């Protein structure tokens, strides 16, 4: 069997699985169980109210939790 024949057989097998899964879905088959809920993120220890945070914002919207004017070159986001 040539390489192209093997690829064609794999593609056809994958297509058959997708079609079978779609048919089972439309017949009212039970939905797969949802993944377990993620654990809540660990909370930061209570900081002194007088200590100001850096507050640098990342593209993702997170803010830096190091002290204001920190000497570290990188930010620590949470």
N, C-alpha and C positions, 0 to 999 in steps of 0.2 A: 504494500500500500504506500502510495506516495505521501509526501508531506501535505500536499493540498487536500488529498482525500482524508487524511487524519483530521485536519483542521475543519473540513466540511462536516465530518462525523461528530466532532465535538460541538460545533455550532448547532447542528440539528438536535443533538441530545439536550443542549441547554435550552433550545427553543421549546422542545417537548416538555421540559420541567416547568418552564414559565407558563405554558398554555395549561398544563395540569393544575398548577397553583391558582391560576386565574379562574378556571372552571370551578375549583373547590371553593374559592372565595364567593363567586356569584351564586353558589348553591346554598349559601348560608352556613358554611363551615365555621366553627368557632375561631375567633381571632387568636393569634399567638399572644401569649402572656406578655405583658409589658415588663421591661427590665426593672429591677428593683430600684427604688428611689435612691438617689445619691445622698450620701451622708452630708449633713450641713457642714459648711466650711468651719474650720476651727476659728474661734473668735480671738482677736488680739487681746493680750493682757491689758488691763486698765492702765491707761497712761496718766501721768500727772496732768491736771488741767492747765498748769502753767506752761507746759512744754508745747510749743507750736510745731506742727508737722510741716514737712517740706511742701506737700500738696501738689507736686508735679503730676500732671495728668498724662497718662499714656494714650495711645491711639484707641485702645480698647475701652477707655473710660475709667480705668482704675487709677487710684491716686497713690502717690508715694507715702509710705508710713515712717520714713526716717525723720529725724528732727530737722527743723528748719535750718538751712545753711550747712548741711552735713558735708563732711570732707570726702566721703566715698564718691567714686566716679560714677557708680551705677545707682539707680533708684531701686527701692524695694516696694513692689506693688502688692496690694491685697484687695 
